[in-house]
Amino acid sequence: MSKIQPIPQKKRAAKAAATRQVDLPQKSNYVILIAGVVVILLGYVVMAAGDATSPLSVTVAPIILILGYCVLVPLGIIYRKKSPDQQKSL
């Protein structure tokens, strides 16, 4: 049987630094995603409120839904705050 070799200190530090560099979702990401879900729900409520031929259901509700699905939800996924290192280089 082979013995399990302990990870050298340098590799352990490099692994810890690599995990710190991963950008996990922040509070701002969740706020934007929740706003997107609220806008999408609002769009469906507006669509259901009017008749099938009312301007509210035909024009305004789809615009609200497109704003939610195509702008806010992707923005909530992609958005990343600039780190202090990135701000100094600009």
SEFI-129114 format. One line per 4 residues: number of its first residue (from 1); their letters; for each residue x, y, z of N, C-alpha, C, O, CB. Coordinates in Angstrom, 3 decimals. Each point is the difference from the previous one (the first is absolute). Glycine has a CB too. Layout:
N
NUM = A = X/Y/Z/X/Y/Z/X/Y/Z/X/Y/Z/X/Y/Z; ...
//
This chain:
90
1 = MSKI = 0.838/-1.188/0.000/-0.838/1.188/0.000/0.876/1.242/0.000/1.052/0.041/0.638/-2.878/-1.280/0.575; 1.377/2.230/-1.929/0.744/1.257/-0.032/-0.546/0.945/1.058/-1.200/0.057/0.266/1.672/-0.351/-2.724; 0.436/1.016/3.036/-0.396/0.965/1.018/-0.419/1.304/-0.667/0.528/0.375/-1.047/1.041/-1.434/2.717; -2.499/1.724/-1.064/-0.448/1.292/-0.507/1.022/1.045/0.404/0.307/0.165/1.181/-2.749/-0.844/-1.049
5 = QPIP = 2.963/1.380/-1.124/1.010/1.018/0.243/-0.681/1.304/0.397/-0.967/0.399/-0.649/2.537/-1.500/-0.995; -1.098/1.778/2.685/-0.591/1.298/0.342/0.340/1.027/-1.079/1.051/-0.070/-0.636/-0.889/-0.471/3.104; -1.062/1.483/-2.657/0.199/1.054/-0.991/1.045/0.969/0.536/-0.120/0.480/1.127/-2.265/-0.710/-1.985; 3.416/0.524/0.054/1.003/0.970/0.457/-0.630/1.369/0.260/-1.041/0.339/-0.563/2.797/-1.577/-0.734
9 = QKKR = -1.111/2.003/2.150/-0.527/1.297/0.430/-0.190/0.953/-1.174/-0.980/0.744/-0.027/2.099/-1.067/2.229; -0.190/0.319/-3.189/-0.105/0.911/-1.141/-1.222/-0.314/-0.842/-0.705/0.910/-0.439/3.183/-0.670/0.421; -2.734/-1.518/-0.210/-1.169/-0.380/-0.794/-1.283/0.348/0.743/-0.981/0.424/-0.611/2.296/-2.277/-0.463; -1.308/1.674/2.382/-1.181/0.310/0.799/-0.312/1.495/-0.077/-1.161/0.390/-0.123/1.680/-2.320/1.669
13 = AAKA = 0.529/2.772/-1.472/-0.202/1.448/-0.084/-0.483/0.393/-1.393/-0.848/0.883/-0.132/2.634/-0.525/1.869; -1.259/-1.000/-2.776/-0.427/0.307/-1.361/-1.455/-0.408/-0.209/-0.757/0.708/-0.664/3.116/-1.007/-0.149; -2.745/-0.836/1.377/-1.378/-0.459/-0.126/-0.949/0.957/0.724/-1.079/0.297/-0.511/1.882/-2.683/0.347; -0.420/2.868/1.336/-0.828/0.945/0.752/-0.130/1.318/-0.757/-1.069/0.609/-0.009/1.794/-1.681/2.167
17 = AATR = 0.365/1.513/-2.796/-0.053/1.239/-0.770/-0.889/-0.167/-1.220/-0.700/0.937/-0.383/2.994/-0.338/1.178; -2.280/-1.774/-1.411/-0.841/-0.243/-1.172/-1.474/-0.006/0.385/-0.838/0.481/-0.763/2.689/-1.805/-0.291; -2.175/0.792/2.214/-1.397/-0.003/0.407/-0.462/1.401/0.398/-1.185/0.312/-0.115/1.437/-2.686/0.876; 0.662/3.218/-0.299/-0.383/1.371/0.336/-0.270/0.819/-1.248/-0.777/0.954/0.052/2.134/-1.106/2.029
21 = QVDL = -0.730/-0.196/-3.212/-0.179/0.767/-1.220/-1.339/-0.269/-0.668/-0.421/0.783/-0.850/2.872/-0.815/0.561; -3.124/-1.039/0.642/-1.292/-0.317/-0.591/-1.015/1.018/0.504/-0.122/0.229/1.203/0.694/-2.706/-1.362; -1.292/3.078/-0.768/-0.990/1.001/0.380/-1.336/-0.681/0.239/-0.665/-0.435/-0.940/1.871/2.211/-0.385; -1.586/-1.863/2.569/-1.292/-0.551/0.345/-1.037/1.115/-0.083/0.348/1.176/0.104/0.714/-2.936/1.392
25 = PQKS = -2.326/1.404/-1.682/-1.028/1.044/-0.060/-0.023/0.822/1.284/0.059/-0.540/1.105/-1.417/-0.903/-2.640; 1.273/2.741/1.367/-0.036/0.916/1.129/-1.439/0.420/0.276/-0.922/-0.410/-0.706/3.247/1.224/0.162; -2.507/-0.009/1.559/-1.336/0.469/0.371/-0.623/0.797/-1.138/-1.200/-0.108/-0.250/1.885/0.168/2.665; 0.119/0.736/-3.105/-0.529/0.806/-1.098/-0.542/-0.871/-1.128/-0.986/0.365/-0.641/2.607/1.437/1.231
29 = NYVI = -0.986/-2.956/-0.844/-0.495/-0.916/-1.018/-1.391/-0.512/0.371/-0.900/-0.046/-0.839/3.265/-0.618/0.283; -2.528/0.284/1.807/-1.292/-0.512/0.447/-1.076/1.089/-0.036/-1.153/-0.280/-0.329/2.350/-1.382/1.780; -0.835/2.875/-1.122/-0.968/1.103/-0.037/-0.459/0.236/-1.438/-1.192/0.195/-0.242/2.267/0.869/2.274; -0.150/-1.078/-2.980/-0.359/0.211/-1.405/-0.863/-1.152/-0.502/-0.967/0.231/-0.726/3.097/1.063/0.355
33 = LIAG = -1.800/-2.530/0.742/-0.807/-1.150/-0.415/-1.403/0.058/0.585/-0.972/-0.299/-0.694/3.054/-1.059/0.525; -2.200/1.739/1.430/-1.323/0.116/0.624/-0.798/1.109/-0.675/-1.203/-0.147/-0.217/2.130/-0.685/2.414; -0.267/1.947/-2.534/-0.686/1.071/-0.729/-0.476/-0.505/-1.356/-1.095/0.351/-0.440/2.498/1.376/1.616; -0.593/-2.549/-1.844/-0.406/-0.581/-1.283/-1.218/-0.884/0.140/-0.904/0.055/-0.835/3.258/0.033/0.095
37 = VVVI = -2.395/-0.903/1.780/-1.154/-0.876/0.219/-1.241/0.831/0.301/-1.088/-0.328/-0.474/2.605/-1.494/1.325; -1.375/2.884/-0.075/-1.143/0.866/0.309/-0.515/0.674/-1.266/-1.211/0.092/-0.200/2.117/0.299/2.515; -0.001/0.081/-3.173/-0.410/0.641/-1.259/-0.703/-1.016/-0.900/-0.992/0.333/-0.649/2.923/1.296/0.814; -1.430/-2.856/-0.208/-0.641/-1.038/-0.816/-1.403/-0.299/0.527/-0.947/-0.103/-0.779/3.206/-0.890/0.241
41 = LLGY = -2.392/0.854/1.847/-1.333/-0.225/0.570/-0.934/1.171/-0.278/-1.179/-0.199/-0.290/2.213/-1.207/2.073; -0.513/2.619/-1.694/-0.797/1.186/-0.317/-0.458/-0.042/-1.457/-1.138/0.358/-0.302/2.405/0.973/2.032; -0.397/-1.761/-2.624/-0.358/-0.106/-1.410/-1.137/-0.980/-0.225/-0.914/0.271/-0.778/3.254/0.292/0.191; -2.285/-1.705/1.269/-1.082/-0.973/-0.147/-1.302/0.502/0.618/-1.079/-0.281/-0.520/2.778/-1.546/0.538
45 = VVMA = -1.608/2.563/1.083/-1.215/0.570/0.620/-0.618/1.031/-0.933/-1.219/0.029/-0.170/2.163/-0.410/2.486; -0.115/1.228/-2.922/-0.506/1.006/-0.940/-0.624/-0.679/-1.211/-1.025/0.451/-0.511/2.783/1.183/1.277; -1.140/-2.722/-1.227/-0.540/-0.706/-1.159/-1.355/-0.627/0.321/-0.893/-0.020/-0.847/3.230/-0.431/0.054; -2.490/-0.056/2.004/-1.251/-0.643/0.384/-1.088/1.012/0.337/-1.184/-0.338/-0.021/2.502/-1.590/0.865
49 = AGDA = -0.935/3.162/-0.532/-0.972/0.998/0.434/-0.885/0.494/-1.142/-1.178/0.285/0.215/2.779/0.391/1.556; -1.063/-0.574/-2.953/-0.771/0.543/-1.111/-0.636/-1.084/-0.847/0.251/-1.192/0.180/1.261/3.140/-0.195; -2.352/-1.494/-0.925/-0.582/-0.929/-0.965/1.082/-0.469/-0.964/1.136/0.473/0.037/-3.392/0.659/0.154; 1.882/-2.064/-1.049/0.969/-0.559/-0.949/0.435/1.027/-1.033/1.079/-0.126/-0.580/-2.103/-2.116/0.910
53 = TSPL = 0.201/3.256/-0.569/0.338/1.001/-1.015/0.314/1.365/0.585/0.164/0.959/-0.754/-1.605/-2.193/-0.810; 1.528/1.351/2.868/0.277/1.298/0.601/1.473/0.366/-0.211/0.862/-0.878/-0.039/-2.687/0.501/1.760; 2.108/1.677/-1.857/1.387/0.420/-0.202/0.907/-0.369/1.174/1.202/-0.203/-0.173/-2.055/2.066/-1.232; 0.274/-1.946/2.581/0.779/-0.365/1.172/0.534/-1.426/-0.126/1.164/-0.260/0.307/-2.545/1.827/1.085
57 = SVTV = 0.533/-2.483/-1.843/0.404/-1.396/-0.127/0.844/-0.261/-1.237/0.817/-0.920/-0.014/-2.875/0.301/1.222; 1.867/1.415/-2.237/0.673/-0.268/-1.269/1.354/0.706/-0.102/0.922/-0.534/-0.617/-3.164/0.255/-0.435; 2.377/1.458/1.638/1.259/0.742/-0.170/0.787/0.188/1.304/1.200/-0.273/0.042/-2.281/1.441/-1.945; 0.425/-0.715/2.941/0.714/0.344/1.235/0.515/-1.249/0.713/1.158/-0.027/0.418/-2.587/2.072/-0.193
61 = APII = 0.613/-3.063/-0.078/0.404/-1.213/0.712/1.179/-0.704/-0.677/0.935/-0.401/0.693/-3.294/0.147/0.086; 2.352/0.088/-2.118/1.184/-0.622/-0.612/1.280/0.821/0.175/1.081/-0.573/0.139/-2.610/-0.468/-1.787; 1.425/2.358/1.643/1.181/0.841/0.230/0.536/-0.218/1.411/1.212/-0.092/0.195/-2.087/1.806/-1.826; -0.012/-1.798/2.608/0.406/-0.254/1.382/0.648/-1.387/0.118/1.002/-0.161/0.697/-2.868/1.660/0.137
65 = LILG = 1.291/-2.494/-1.514/0.562/-1.346/0.055/1.369/-0.067/-0.667/0.904/-0.664/0.508/-3.219/-0.261/-0.501; 2.476/1.603/-1.134/1.300/0.025/-0.673/1.036/0.681/0.903/1.143/-0.448/0.083/-2.281/0.503/-2.357; 0.739/1.015/2.940/0.902/0.675/0.931/0.442/-0.952/1.109/1.173/-0.022/0.371/-2.295/2.215/-0.875; 0.192/-2.972/1.027/0.341/-0.933/1.065/0.865/-1.147/-0.472/1.031/-0.302/0.601/-3.139/0.907/0.490
69 = YCVL = 1.677/-1.260/-2.195/0.709/-1.189/-0.479/1.327/0.320/-0.686/0.982/-0.717/0.191/-3.188/-0.366/-0.457; 2.243/2.130/-0.516/1.181/0.264/-0.842/0.972/1.015/0.587/1.131/0.105/-0.472/-2.545/-0.639/-1.459; 1.004/1.278/2.941/0.899/1.006/0.566/0.332/-0.324/1.461/1.170/-0.185/0.335/-2.136/1.912/-1.898; -0.032/-1.799/2.422/0.266/-0.112/1.428/0.556/-1.355/0.423/0.948/-0.058/0.783/-2.755/1.685/-0.450
73 = VPLG = 1.233/-2.718/-0.837/0.493/-1.322/0.408/1.434/-0.226/-0.496/0.843/-0.415/0.796/-3.208/-0.473/-0.839; 2.681/1.143/-1.235/1.411/-0.153/-0.402/0.937/0.966/0.731/1.136/-0.357/0.313/-1.940/-0.397/-2.545; 0.338/1.958/2.500/0.830/0.951/0.737/0.286/-0.513/1.408/1.112/0.155/0.505/-2.083/1.733/-1.848; -0.020/-2.494/1.971/0.203/-0.572/1.331/0.977/-1.156/-0.004/0.679/-0.239/0.998/-2.965/0.937/-0.426
77 = IIYR = 2.368/-1.424/-1.686/0.937/-1.115/-0.102/1.407/0.502/-0.312/0.973/-0.505/0.561/-2.840/-0.987/-1.327; 1.982/2.471/-0.114/1.300/0.443/-0.507/0.649/1.064/0.872/1.228/0.066/0.062/-2.030/-0.600/-2.332; 0.024/1.362/2.941/0.524/1.165/0.715/1.066/-0.391/1.016/-0.157/-0.963/0.751/-2.041/2.092/-1.067; 3.279/-0.364/0.323/1.091/-0.216/0.946/0.536/1.361/0.417/0.293/0.840/-0.851/0.305/-3.090/-0.186
81 = KKSP = -0.469/2.472/2.335/0.588/1.245/0.471/1.476/0.009/-0.339/0.653/-1.043/-0.009/-2.344/1.215/1.867; 2.213/1.015/-2.138/1.420/0.117/-0.292/0.790/-0.124/1.295/-0.352/0.601/1.015/-0.127/0.863/-3.019; 1.535/-2.238/1.960/0.869/-0.128/1.165/0.895/1.224/0.090/0.175/0.709/-0.991/-0.221/-3.231/0.828; 0.610/2.781/1.324/0.882/1.173/0.131/1.186/-0.053/-0.963/0.476/1.049/-0.436/-1.147/-0.887/2.832
85 = DQQK = 1.157/-1.357/-2.739/1.110/-0.116/-0.940/-0.413/0.467/-1.396/0.781/0.651/-0.694/0.137/-2.565/2.036; -2.140/1.586/-1.750/-0.481/0.402/-1.314/-0.246/1.507/-0.054/0.206/0.622/-1.042/-1.243/-2.888/0.745; 0.603/2.853/1.399/-0.260/1.438/0.008/1.289/0.804/-0.082/0.006/1.077/-0.595/-2.067/-1.493/1.927; 3.148/-0.072/-0.754/1.267/0.696/-0.052/0.579/0.005/-1.399/0.648/0.966/-0.402/-0.252/-1.594/2.759
89 = SL = -0.626/-0.458/-3.113/0.570/-0.093/-1.334/-0.744/0.862/-1.014/0.530/0.281/-1.075/0.216/-2.577/1.634; -1.962/2.718/-0.235/-0.755/0.849/-0.933/0.360/1.417/0.147/-0.540/0.851/-0.707/-1.286/-2.421/0.751
//
